[in-house]
Amino acid sequence: MEKVYDLTDKGDTERTYFVHSDGVDRIVKQGSDDDVLKQNYEDRKTDGFDLTHSFRRVAHIDMGTVRILAQVQHDKDAQAYLDYHDTAARDRMIRRYPDLFKACSGGV
């Protein structure tokens, strides 16, 4: 019989499990981006300004995600942003994929 114990602490970047199976003990690690996803969710609720409202945060996206959009989903705007750093293509991607970007209030 296999028993699995969760050893993950709050704030860990990966999940850690202790697995006991037929006298064999092992540690299994699994990537965890729960904290990043939670922070991204909270950030999307804001209006894009810092706490003092003295400067505005810019929209940003991970370039790995842009590559996936370009190569796997064959998104023309993602490819244009990769090839030519086309800011108009980036703005279209912000509108099309708001869950992947941190967009600010007042439009793109």
C-alpha positions in Angstrom: 0.0 0.0 0.0 1.3 3.4 -0.9 1.1 6.4 1.5 1.8 9.9 0.4 2.5 12.7 2.8 2.6 16.4 1.7 5.7 18.1 3.0 5.2 21.4 1.3 5.5 24.6 3.4 3.6 27.8 2.7 5.6 29.9 0.2 7.5 27.0 -1.3 8.1 27.2 -5.1 7.6 23.5 -5.5 5.5 20.9 -3.9 7.3 18.2 -1.9 5.9 14.8 -1.0 7.2 11.8 1.0 6.0 8.6 -0.6 6.2 5.3 1.3 5.4 2.3 -1.0 6.2 -1.4 -0.1 9.1 -0.6 2.1 10.6 1.9 -0.4 10.7 5.6 0.7 11.3 8.4 -1.7 10.8 12.1 -2.0 8.9 13.5 -5.0 9.1 17.1 -6.0 6.6 18.9 -8.2 6.7 22.5 -9.5 4.2 24.8 -7.9 3.3 28.3 -9.1 0.4 28.7 -6.8 1.9 31.9 -5.2 2.6 33.5 -8.6 -0.9 32.7 -9.9 -2.4 34.1 -6.7 -0.3 37.3 -7.0 -1.2 37.7 -10.7 -4.9 37.3 -9.8 -4.6 40.0 -7.1 -2.7 42.3 -9.5 -5.4 42.0 -12.1 -7.9 43.5 -9.6 -5.9 46.7 -9.3 -6.0 49.7 -11.6 -2.3 49.5 -12.6 -0.9 52.2 -10.4 1.4 51.8 -7.4 0.1 52.4 -3.9 1.0 56.1 -4.0 -0.5 56.5 -7.5 2.7 58.4 -8.4 3.6 56.1 -11.3 1.9 53.6 -13.5 2.9 50.0 -13.9 3.5 48.8 -17.5 1.9 45.7 -19.0 4.3 42.8 -19.2 4.4 39.2 -20.2 6.9 36.4 -20.0 8.8 36.0 -23.3 8.4 32.2 -23.0 4.7 32.6 -23.1 5.0 34.8 -26.2 7.1 32.1 -27.9 4.5 29.5 -27.1 1.8 31.7 -28.5 3.9 32.2 -31.7 5.1 28.7 -32.2 2.3 26.5 -30.9 -0.8 28.6 -31.5 0.7 30.4 -34.6 -0.4 33.8 -33.3 0.8 36.4 -35.9 1.0 39.2 -33.3 3.2 37.1 -31.0 5.5 36.3 -33.9 5.7 40.0 -34.9 6.5 40.9 -31.4 9.3 38.3 -31.3 10.7 39.2 -34.7 10.4 43.0 -34.8 9.5 44.0 -31.2 6.3 45.4 -32.8 4.6 47.4 -30.0 1.2 47.5 -31.9 1.3 43.7 -32.0 2.0 43.7 -28.3 -1.0 46.0 -27.6 -3.2 43.7 -29.7 -2.0 40.7 -27.6 -2.8 42.6 -24.4 -6.3 43.0 -25.6 -6.6 39.4 -26.8 -5.0 37.7 -23.8 -5.7 39.9 -20.8 -5.2 37.0 -18.4 -1.5 36.6 -19.6 -0.7 40.3 -19.3 -0.8 42.8 -16.4 -2.7 45.6 -18.2 -3.2 49.1 -16.7 -6.4 51.2 -16.5 -7.1 53.7 -19.2 -6.4 51.2 -22.0 -3.2 49.9 -23.4 
